Amino acid sequence: MCNQPRSVSPRGEVTMLSVEMAMEEFLRNVDVLGAEERPILECLGQVLAADVYANIDVPQHNNSAMDGYALQSSDTRGASLQRPKLLRVIETVAAGHMAKKTVSRGMAIRIMTGAPIPPGADSVVRFEDTDEICRQQPSAEIAICQEVSVGFNVRLAGEDIAKGNKALSAGMLIRPPEVGVLASLGLASVKVIRRPKVAILSTGDEISDITEPLVSGKIYNSNTYSLAALIKSYGGVPIVLGVANDNEDSLLAKINQGLDADLLLTSGGINTGDYDLVKTFLAKHGSIRFSSVRMKPGKPLAFGTIKGTNDGGVSKVIPYFGLPGNPVSCMVTCEVFVRPAILKMLGQKNLFKPTVEATMQDAKIKTNGTRTFARANVEKKEGGYVVRLTSHQKSGMLISMSLANGLIVIPESENEVRTGDKVQVMLLD
């Protein structure tokens, strides 16, 4: 882990951390949440809380892998296009239906894919290997033009999942294939780690909600909506608290509405200005661990805890993130720090976004000894990845995030990056 010194206030409290130290602090203070039973179509992106065992065979019966003729393989011995074997057709069976007759020597049953293998049959010859195409209408006999062995084109009962076997393990991430497996077992719901409820609050007298007319001196509340969208994309449940004015009573009233959440996010109010109240509020009503991280954008970043209650009214401690007010800084710190915390709460193991090495194409970036996250567009070309900055890198220019599909991550040890240098790029969704 990075051992860079921390910045310490005159009172002795830690005020600035390296990115690694801040991440360690975040993750140490969040835990995997409890389990809940949910309908399988609502579980995408959640983690199984318990092993799932098969209570049936999948498939339940030996069934046909092809449209064709179910027969006894011994009746096909020596069969070919030149010397076909003629069999009597005694029935037709569609998928979802059982044969009513038994296949004996010299007999065949016309069968569709997925239909259970009839009694007496041990293999299936597909239509293409018979003379069915030459017959203009259903016939009482069929010419078999291929020799087959026992089990040919037969899917065995339980060959996918055998009854009593473990089908899915606790800790697995539920994706569309896992939903399909659960459905194949006849399970309409499953026990998963529940989604975290994340309360989101913007602060500042200058903030107006998007439902209100914009008056002089105000700006629209983009942070709440970008954060809510990010939280939803991570698998959390955003709870929008609205906007708190720059006074303690307004801040307290709004935060009190979110004290049943699993995580509290605010944007703005953590710089050193006269009206930045969040740090003061947190110190008074909870605990603050730090208020700055050695990174840009996103240096003003607070973390602490505040007392809340669960759904049953029992007191609990809620982790709190005080994100910067600048729109880009707000989104970057959410991607870097809040996302891993939410994924840990969801029980996921892979907490961090993938990175690739890319060649810098078009610009020089100065870091001044600070971990830098530059908005960029990365592209894979013959010979490797290349990356370009999206636009001006000011922390208030939200369009630079809209144009980006990656963040160039420049360590503190690099004073600058030039065209042609190799850089690490964190891939965005």
HUNOR-V527006 format. One record per helix or strand of 2 or more residues. SS is the DSSP state (h for helix, s for strand). FROM is the first residue (numbers start at 1). TO is the last residue. Records with the same first field share a line. If there is no record, write none. Layout:
# HUNOR-V527006
SS: FROM-TO ; FROM-TO
This chain:
# HUNOR-V527006
s: 7-8 ; 14-17 ; 35-39 ; 47-48 ; 52-53 ; 63-64 ; 68-71 ; 85-93 ; 107-111 ; 123-126 ; 141-144 ; 154-155 ; 166-168 ; 189-193 ; 197-203 ; 207-208 ; 219-220 ; 237-244 ; 263-267 ; 286-293 ; 295-296 ; 300-309 ; 315-323 ; 355-360 ; 365-366 ; 371-381 ; 384-389 ; 406-410 ; 416-417 ; 422-427
h: 19-28 ; 40-42 ; 73-76 ; 127-129 ; 132-134 ; 176-184 ; 222-234 ; 248-256 ; 278-285 ; 327-345 ; 399-402
